[in-house]
Structure formats: C-alpha cells, structure tokens
C-alpha cells in the first residue's frame, strides 16, 4: 500500500483508510463519514501531507479524532492544528498516558463520543483488557466494516522493518492475519474474555471487511478467518 493515499473501503466513500509510517513500521488511519457530513478519524496519521488532509477537508471537516489506545497518538497534534474544531477522544484508561505524551491536547472520554454517534457507527472496548484498545464497527449497506486495533493484525514484510520483524516472528507475531500475541502482552489481561467479547460484538455486526491497525485490509472470507483467529 502506498503511504498517505486514501482508499475507499465502501463504494460510496463513506469509510476510507490510509497507511502511514510511524518509524519502525506502518499503521493505518480510518475515516468514517458521519450523518452530519463531517468525518470521524481513528488513529490520525503521523507525517500526513497536506494532500491527505485536503482529501477530507474538501468533503466535510473533521470533527472527531480518536486515539484508540494510549500509543496511537502521533498524529493528534498536527491534525488538531489543521482541524481546529475537532475534539480528541480516547478510552478512559488510555487518557493518563496520552495526556503526558500529547502536551496540550485535551482528550475526552470515548464514552462521550459514543453518545453522539449515529446508530450505524459504534466503538467496542472489549472485556479482558488491562490497557484499553478500542475497536470500531460501521454498518453499511454491504455489511459491517471493522477497525480492529492492534490485536488482530494482517501484516506483510512491508509493514515492519527487518529487525522488528525478526523479533516479532520469534514471539509468534509474524506476517499474515492473526490474533497478535505481542500487543496482547500490553493490552490483554484475559485472552478468553477478550476473544469472547469480540466474538459477541461481531455476531451482532458481522464483518465483511476488516481494517487492522497494522497491515492490509481483510476482504475475503472475513468471517471464517476471524473465527479462526478468535478460536
């Protein structure tokens, strides 16, 4: 995937994704158009060129910037500088670290944003977590699109630099779609509870497309692959 280029995830362009570099690897930004016409952006990208920001600004301003966890914060300050009306949100348990890492950025609890979302958009902070990593679902006419955070990844050799890739492979976090055991060490207190919580939510909003925080979108046999990863 080319960096800093928006890709439409659904035909009407209301869900989009771009890849960006955070140094040792790549991550993904997801934008969702709300019924107001403005954009909700999850994990705003680091080093975003003006063209990437223009791509959303000319089609409705950005009103919400979400840090899904305590670590995906590198784009908060530059995006807020461009979209001055935007409010930053994060899960409660992530806010103390984010406040230290993002000087001058006031984060509101993700629960406050959830109360403002239309029925077709929602966030999930699964059970069984010691540090929150929020997932996002968007119901579309084609089916549900999920952003799955750090714990369900679909990486290739392009997504991590060689030394980090070597370490990840030794720890069971290599390429391909999987439940990633390495971030699980940071986020998860009970793997069975986490998986059970995600399974229940995906049963209510069956995924046809999965957008991981790291790696390529999953578009084929999504439900079957997710069931294997969560087994």
Buried (B, 14 or more C-beta within 10 A) or exposed (E): BEBBBBBEBBEEEBBBBBBBBBEEBBBBBBBBBBEEEBBBBBBBBBBBEEEBBEBBBEBEBBBBBBBBBBBBBBBBBBBBEBBEEBBBBBBEBBBEBBBEBBEEBEBEBBEEBBEBBEEBBBBBBBBBBEBBBBBBBBBBEEBBBBBBBBBBBBBEEBBBBEEBBEEBEEEEBBBEBBBBBBBBEBBBEBBEBBBBBBBEBBEEBBBBBBBBBBBBBBEEEBBEBBEEBBE
